[in-house]
Amino acid sequence: MESYKLIKSVLGGIYGAQVGLDDEEAIAAFQKDLQHEPFRKGIEAELKKAFSDESLSWAKLMDDCEVSFFETEEEAKSVAKEFLWDVVFPAE
């Protein structure tokens, strides 16, 4: 399985419960990070891979990064789409 270092970094370091940002603040912080071109390119590539990776458990990833606990994979993936994909690829 892929390690998805950038995704884990964003989930734990921006959206993680211990960070204490609300959703709007976290999205704003993530958008600021995306202004750094090498980071943006890296996270774009990871997200494209991760969202087509059948072996990836978004529920486990969200739990490991202390974002939240999700009952279902669909619920976790939906939140990941909102917090990650929709921020990086707003028009898609």
N, C-alpha and C positions, 0 to 999 in steps of 0.2 A: 504494500500500500504506500502511496505517496505520503510525504511528511507534511506538506502544506504549511511550511514555516511562517510565511507572511500572513496567511489566513489565521493561524493560531495566535500570532502576535497581535493582530487587529482585534480578534475576539477577546483575548485575555487582557490586552493592554488598553483597550478603548471601551469595549462593551461588557467587560467582566464586572461582576457584582462588587468586587472590592474597590474598583476604580471610583464608583459612586456618581457617574454621570447619568443624567436622564437620556432618553433616546435622542432627543433633538441635539443636546450637547455632544453626545457621542458621534452622531452623524456629522456634525460640524467639524469635530476633531479629525475624523476620518477623511472628510473632504479636504481639509488643510493638508494632511499627509499626502494626499493624492496629487498635490501640486508638485511634489518631488518626482521628476520624470522616471528615474530608475525604479523607484518604489511602485509607481503607477503601472509601468510595463510588467513588473514582476507579479503584482497582485492580479492584473488582468489575465495573465497566463495561468496562474494558479486557479482562479475562479472558473475559467473555461474548463480546465481539467477536472476540478472538484465537482462541478455541477453535472458532469457526464460520467463521473466515477461511481459505478454501481456498488463498489465495495466500501465506499465512504459512508459512515454513519454520522449524519449531522446531529442526531440526538446525543450521541456519545461525545462528539467534538464540542458541542455547546456546553455539555455538563463538565467535561474536562477543563474547559476554559472558564468555567464558573460564570457563564452568561445566564443560563437558566436551565431548569430541568423540564424536559418535554416528554409527554406521554407517548407521542407517536413520531415516527420519522418524518411524516408529511408536515406536521406542525413545526418541527425543528427546521426543516428545509425551507419552509415558507418564511420563517423569521430570518434565516440566513440570506434568503433572496432579498428581503426588505433591507436588512442591515448592511449587506455586502454588495450583491449583484446590482440592485437598483441604484446604489450610490455610485458605483464604478461605471455602470452602463445605464445612465438615466433615461436614454431615449429608446432603449431596446426592450 
